[in-house]
């Protein structure tokens, strides 16, 4: 019965979460997508395999949706913590909201499954390519539709030591996901058809990634920079309490004073108030300490413009001229309200939830002899947006506060996302977070150093800036997307000719 296959797809999608951090069993993504391909193709019920295209598409949608639902429920259910524990949404409503969200995200995998089941030709090579193309397009679409939610794109599971990580500087995370799907489909086709040719093609894909891992796309520039990435470890439920504000201000000041470096970085919203309301002389004191130590400090706070619009921002003070960055890609329901959803804020308690987007293009900050491109929290999930700062930027810097999600999978998953951004840009990715994971990621995607989560501290490191452009930084997602669109278009034409 079809429900058994949908159940298997649900379990396969859920198991795919083990391929991501913190588990890191990256071959499981290969197995999980291989099972999905089998359920949509060779494992399709015989009565449907010969049925009308519409019936096959309906079956494929159900299987793809089940896979996507399993992956989302297993991988991003930590959103419940933000809604219930810190947002104050009652447990039944929070659970229902997360279920609806995961179901909506699963629609993209469902559409890929439906299109593949309806268009497949029953031939190993073409079917594998079509499956990979549709999978790439579904993840890419999920990454921008309705402002986008590319979390758990399958390419993230292939951070080093996966050989497929070698394709990230060329095709980006969606291209890596498409090639992962291609290799998995070809392997299944080889096993099902007892043919060596698809297996050879799958091995060539994997071998190509291993070869590209040996390529250095960018080169160091300038002198090494001493950095201190500060982890404040302020509990989210206490952060906004007025009687504790002075304590948090003193903690930030002490961390800056006790950790001299050329670049000292405090996390997102480390000052939980508008910068206008800081005690007189506070910001100047941080800048003076940083300058006396021969460097600059970057800190997350909220700023306001002349029109009284509020921004989630990062500002720099110290030896260099002061700089400013305003977050561009805001989180819906957390930092702004989508149209018709103002009622949502009557149910939850989220401070500073009515923010304004910063400009799409903002110049990197000139600090410590480097050009530092800042992104705040969720923004580093959007690789095509981060490459706007290239080739000018030599260092990438992320300020985050994941305390909203407690001790969950969110923190290691976010660090893994940063690893793919470093690969795509060929730049080090520095991370300063409130509760974790504060880290230094090298241009090859390896984590050079990381602080334990939920501990206050400082990560001291010496980093080099990098110059040059990877193919992905030059062309973005379009080569991979264009190739996938061409494959799907040819499949449509072939289908019409058969019909």
C-alpha positions in Angstrom: 0.0 0.0 0.0 1.2 3.6 -0.7 1.0 4.6 2.9 3.8 2.1 3.7 6.0 3.8 1.1 5.1 7.2 2.5 6.0 5.9 6.0 9.4 4.7 4.7 9.9 8.1 3.1 9.0 9.8 6.4 11.6 7.7 8.3 14.2 8.3 5.6 13.7 12.0 5.8 14.0 11.9 9.6 17.1 9.8 9.5 18.7 12.3 7.1 19.1 14.7 10.1 21.8 12.4 11.4 23.9 13.4 8.3 24.1 17.0 9.6 26.0 18.4 12.6 26.4 17.5 15.4 26.1 13.9 14.3 28.0 14.4 11.0 27.3 11.0 9.5 27.3 12.6 6.1 26.9 9.3 4.0 23.4 9.0 5.6 22.3 11.8 3.3 23.4 9.7 0.3 21.5 6.7 1.6 18.4 8.8 2.5 18.2 10.4 -0.9 18.9 7.1 -2.6 15.9 5.6 -0.8 13.7 8.5 -1.9 14.8 8.0 -5.5 14.0 4.3 -5.2 10.5 5.0 -3.8 9.8 7.4 -6.6 11.2 5.2 -9.4 12.2 1.6 -9.2 10.2 1.1 -6.0 7.0 2.7 -7.3 4.0 0.3 -7.2 3.7 -1.5 -10.5 0.1 -0.5 -10.9 1.2 3.1 -10.9 4.4 2.7 -13.0 2.2 2.0 -16.0 -0.6 4.4 -15.0 -1.4 7.9 -16.3 1.2 10.6 -15.6 -1.3 12.4 -13.3 -1.6 9.3 -11.0 2.2 8.9 -10.8 2.6 12.5 -10.0 0.1 12.3 -7.1 2.0 9.3 -5.7 5.3 11.1 -6.1 4.1 14.2 -4.3 2.9 12.1 -1.3 6.3 10.3 -1.1 8.3 13.5 -1.5 6.1 15.4 1.0 6.5 12.6 3.6 10.3 12.7 3.2 10.4 16.4 3.6 8.1 16.4 6.6 10.3 13.8 8.3 13.4 15.9 7.6 11.9 19.1 8.9 10.3 17.7 12.0 13.6 16.0 12.9 15.8 18.9 12.0 14.2 22.2 12.8 11.7 21.4 15.6 14.0 23.5 17.8 11.9 26.4 16.6 9.4 25.2 19.2 11.7 26.3 22.0 11.6 29.9 20.7 7.8 30.0 20.5 7.0 28.2 23.7 9.8 28.8 26.2 10.8 32.3 25.3 7.9 33.5 23.2 5.3 32.5 25.7 3.1 30.7 23.1 1.1 27.9 24.8 2.4 24.4 24.2 -0.5 23.1 21.9 -0.4 26.3 19.8 3.4 26.2 19.6 3.5 22.5 18.6 0.7 23.1 16.0 2.5 26.1 14.6 5.7 24.1 14.1 3.8 21.2 12.5 2.2 23.7 10.0 5.6 25.3 9.3 7.3 21.9 8.7 4.4 20.8 6.5 4.7 23.9 4.5 8.5 23.4 4.0 7.8 19.8 3.0 5.7 21.0 0.1 8.9 21.8 -1.8 10.2 18.2 -1.6 6.7 17.0 -2.4 6.6 19.1 -5.6 10.0 17.7 -6.6 8.7 14.1 -6.0 5.5 14.7 -8.0 7.3 16.2 -11.0 9.9 13.4 -11.0 7.4 10.6 -10.8 5.4 12.1 -13.6 8.3 12.8 -15.9 10.6 9.9 -15.3 11.3 7.7 -18.4 12.4 4.5 -16.7 16.0 4.7 -17.8 18.7 4.8 -15.2 20.9 7.6 -16.5 18.3 10.2 -17.6 16.2 9.5 -14.5 19.1 10.1 -12.2 19.9 13.4 -13.8 16.3 14.5 -13.7 15.9 13.5 -10.0 19.0 15.6 -9.2 17.9 18.6 -11.2 14.4 18.6 -9.6 16.0 18.2 -6.2 18.3 21.1 -6.7 15.5 23.3 -8.0 13.3 22.4 -5.0 15.9 23.3 -2.5 16.9 26.5 -4.3 13.2 27.6 -4.5 12.8 26.9 -0.8 15.8 29.2 -0.2 14.1 32.3 -1.6 10.3 31.7 -1.8 8.4 33.7 0.8 11.7 35.3 1.9 13.3 31.8 2.0 14.2 29.1 4.5 17.2 27.2 3.2 18.0 25.6 6.5 18.8 21.8 6.1 19.5 22.1 2.4 21.1 18.7 1.7 24.4 20.2 0.6 25.1 21.4 4.2 25.4 17.8 5.3 28.4 17.5 3.0 30.8 19.8 4.8 34.3 18.5 5.1 35.4 15.7 5.3 32.8 14.8 2.6 34.5 14.8 -0.8 31.5 16.6 -2.3 32.5 19.7 -0.3 35.0 20.3 -3.1 32.1 21.4 -5.3 30.9 24.2 -2.9 33.3 26.9 -4.2 32.2 26.1 -7.7 28.4 25.5 -7.5 27.4 26.5 -4.0 25.4 24.5 -1.4 22.5 23.9 -3.8 24.9 22.5 -6.4 26.4 20.2 -3.8 22.9 19.0 -2.9 22.1 18.3 -6.6 25.3 16.4 -7.1 24.6 14.4 -3.9 21.2 13.5 -5.2 22.7 12.5 -8.6 25.3 10.2 -7.0 22.6 8.6 -4.8 20.2 8.1 -7.7 23.0 6.6 -9.9 24.0 4.2 -7.1 20.5 3.0 -6.7 20.1 2.6 -10.5 23.2 0.6 -10.6 22.0 -1.8 -7.8 18.5 -2.1 -9.3 19.6 -2.6 -12.8 22.7 -4.6 -11.9 24.7 -2.3 -14.2 28.2 -0.9 -13.6 27.8 2.2 -15.7 25.7 4.2 -13.3 28.0 3.2 -10.5 31.0 4.5 -12.5 29.3 7.8 -13.0 28.5 8.1 -9.3 32.1 7.4 -8.5 33.2 10.1 -11.0 31.0 12.6 -9.2 32.5 11.8 -5.8 36.0 11.6 -7.2 35.5 15.0 -8.9 34.6 16.5 -5.5 37.7 15.0 -3.9 39.9 16.5 -6.7 38.4 19.9 -6.3 39.1 19.8 -2.6 42.8 20.2 -3.5 42.2 23.5 -5.3 42.9 26.8 -3.4 40.6 29.3 -5.0 41.8 32.3 -3.0 45.1 33.6 -1.5 46.0 35.3 1.7 46.4 39.1 1.8 47.7 41.5 4.4 49.2 40.7 7.8 47.7 38.3 10.3 45.1 39.8 12.6 44.7 38.9 16.2 41.0 38.5 17.0 39.1 37.9 20.2 35.6 36.5 19.6 33.6 36.9 22.8 30.8 34.6 24.0 28.7 36.4 26.7 26.4 33.5 27.6 23.4 35.6 28.7 20.3 33.5 29.3 17.5 34.6 26.9 14.8 34.8 29.6 17.0 37.2 31.6 18.4 39.3 28.8 15.6 41.8 28.6 14.9 42.2 32.3 15.5 46.0 33.1 16.9 45.3 36.6 19.7 43.2 35.0 20.6 45.6 32.3 23.5 47.2 34.2 24.9 43.8 34.9 24.9 42.9 31.2 26.6 46.2 30.3 29.3 45.5 32.9 29.8 42.0 31.6 30.3 43.2 28.0 32.7 46.0 29.2 34.8 43.5 31.3 35.1 41.0 28.4 36.4 43.8 26.1 38.8 45.0 28.8 40.1 41.5 29.6 40.6 40.3 26.0 42.8 42.8 24.1 43.2 42.1 20.4 43.2 44.0 17.1 39.6 42.9 16.5 37.3 42.3 19.5 33.9 41.0 18.6 30.8 40.9 20.8 27.7 38.9 19.6 24.3 40.0 18.1 22.2 42.3 20.4 24.8 42.0 23.1 23.5 45.4 24.2 19.8 44.6 24.5 18.5 48.2 23.9 18.7 51.0 21.5 22.1 52.5 21.3 20.5 55.9 22.1 19.6 54.7 25.6 23.0 53.5 26.6 24.5 55.2 29.7 26.4 58.4 28.8 30.0 57.6 27.9 29.5 53.8 27.8 30.1 53.3 24.1 33.1 55.7 24.3 34.5 53.6 27.1 34.4 50.5 24.9 36.1 52.4 22.1 38.7 53.8 24.3 39.6 50.4 25.8 39.8 48.9 22.3 42.0 51.7 21.0 44.3 51.5 24.0 44.8 47.9 23.1 45.7 48.8 19.5 42.5 47.7 17.9 38.7 47.9 17.4 35.6 46.5 18.9 32.5 45.3 17.1 29.3 44.9 19.0 25.6 44.0 18.3 22.9 46.4 19.4 19.8 48.2 18.0 20.0 51.6 16.2 17.4 54.1 15.1 17.4 56.5 12.2 15.8 59.9 11.8 12.5 58.4 10.8 12.4 56.4 14.1 13.0 53.1 12.2 14.7 50.4 14.3 17.6 48.2 13.0 19.3 45.1 14.3 22.8 46.4 13.9 26.5 46.0 14.5 28.7 49.0 15.2 32.5 49.3 15.5 34.4 51.6 17.8 38.1 52.0 18.6 41.2 52.9 16.7 39.6 53.0 13.2 36.8 55.3 12.2 33.5 54.0 13.5 31.5 51.8 11.2 27.9 50.5 11.1 26.1 47.5 9.6 22.3 47.1 9.6 20.8 43.6 9.2 19.2 43.2 5.8 17.6 39.8 5.8 15.2 39.8 8.7 13.5 36.8 10.3 9.7 36.7 9.6 7.6 36.5 12.9 10.7 37.2 14.9 12.1 40.5 13.6 9.2 41.7 11.5 5.6 40.8 10.8 4.6 39.6 7.3 1.4 41.2 5.9 -1.8 40.1 7.6 0.1 38.5 10.5 0.1 41.3 13.1 -2.2 39.2 15.2 0.7 36.8 15.8 2.4 39.3 18.1 -0.7 39.4 20.4 0.1 35.7 21.2 3.8 35.9 21.8 6.3 38.0 23.6 9.2 38.9 21.3 11.2 42.0 22.1 12.2 44.4 19.3 10.0 42.5 16.8 9.2 45.5 14.6 12.5 46.1 12.8 13.5 47.6 9.4 15.7 46.0 6.8 19.1 47.5 6.2 20.3 48.1 2.6 21.0 45.1 0.4 24.5 46.2 -0.3 26.7 47.6 2.5 30.4 48.2 2.3 32.7 46.1 4.4 34.2 47.8 7.4 37.9 48.8 7.2 39.4 47.4 10.4 42.8 46.1 11.4 44.1 46.4 7.9 41.3 44.2 6.5 37.9 44.6 5.0 35.4 42.9 7.3 32.0 41.9 5.8 29.5 41.6 8.6 26.3 39.4 8.6 24.0 38.9 11.5 22.6 35.6 12.6 20.2 34.1 10.1 21.8 36.1 7.2 24.6 33.6 6.7 22.1 31.0 5.5 21.8 33.0 2.3 25.1 32.5 0.4 23.9 34.4 -2.7 23.5 37.5 -0.5 26.9 37.2 1.3 28.8 37.2 -2.0 27.6 40.8 -2.7 30.5 42.0 -0.5 33.1 40.2 -2.7 35.8 40.7 -3.9 36.3 43.7 -1.6 35.8 41.8 1.7 38.8 39.9 3.0 37.1 38.5 6.2 33.6 37.4 6.8 32.1 37.9 10.3 28.9 36.6 11.7 27.3 37.9 15.0 24.6 35.6 16.4 22.3 35.0 19.3 20.9 31.5 19.3 19.9 31.6 22.9 16.3 31.7 21.6 16.6 28.0 20.7 18.1 26.7 23.9 20.4 23.6 24.0 19.3 22.2 20.6 20.5 21.2 17.2 20.3 24.8 16.0 23.8 25.7 17.2 25.9 23.0 15.6 23.7 23.2 12.4 24.4 26.9 12.2 28.1 26.4 12.6 27.9 23.8 9.7 26.2 26.5 7.6 29.1 28.8 8.3 31.5 26.2 7.0 29.8 26.1 3.6 29.8 29.9 3.5 33.6 29.9 4.0 34.0 27.3 1.2 31.7 29.3 -1.2 33.5 32.6 -0.6 37.1 31.3 -0.1 37.2 33.5 3.1 37.6 32.8 6.8 34.3 33.0 8.6 34.5 34.3 12.1 31.6 33.8 14.5 30.9 35.6 17.8 27.7 34.2 19.5 25.9 34.7 22.8 25.6 31.0 23.8 27.4 29.2 21.0 29.0 28.2 18.8 31.7 30.9 18.7 34.3 29.7 16.2 36.9 30.4 13.5 36.3 28.6 10.2 39.1 28.5 7.6 38.5 29.1 3.9 38.6 25.4 3.3 35.6 24.9 5.6 37.5 23.4 8.5 36.8 24.6 12.0 40.1 25.8 13.4 38.8 26.6 16.9 35.5 26.7 18.7 34.3 27.6 22.2 32.2 25.2 24.3 28.5 26.2 24.2 26.8 27.8 27.2 30.0 29.1 28.7 31.1 32.7 28.9 34.6 33.2 27.4 36.8 34.5 24.6 38.2 32.7 21.6 41.6 34.1 20.7 43.0 33.4 17.3 45.2 34.8 14.6 43.6 34.9 11.1 44.6 36.0 7.6 42.4 37.9 5.2 41.9 36.4 1.7 41.5 37.8 -1.7 40.3 36.5 -5.1 37.0 35.0 -6.3 35.8 31.4 -6.3 33.6 30.5 -9.2 30.6 30.6 -6.9 31.5 34.1 -5.7 31.7 35.2 -9.3 28.5 33.7 -10.7 26.4 32.6 -7.6 23.8 29.9 -8.0 22.9 30.6 -11.6 25.2 28.0 -13.4 23.8 25.2 -11.2 20.2 26.5 -11.5 20.4 27.0 -15.2 21.7 23.5 -15.8 18.9 22.1 -13.7 16.3 24.1 -15.5 17.7 22.9 -18.9 17.4 19.2 -17.7 13.8 19.7 -16.6 12.9 21.5 -19.8 14.3 18.7 -21.9 12.3 16.2 -19.8 9.1 18.1 -20.4 9.7 18.2 -24.1 10.4 14.5 -24.2 7.3 13.8 -22.2 5.1 15.8 -24.6 6.6 14.0 -27.5 5.7 10.6 -25.9 2.3 11.9 -25.1 
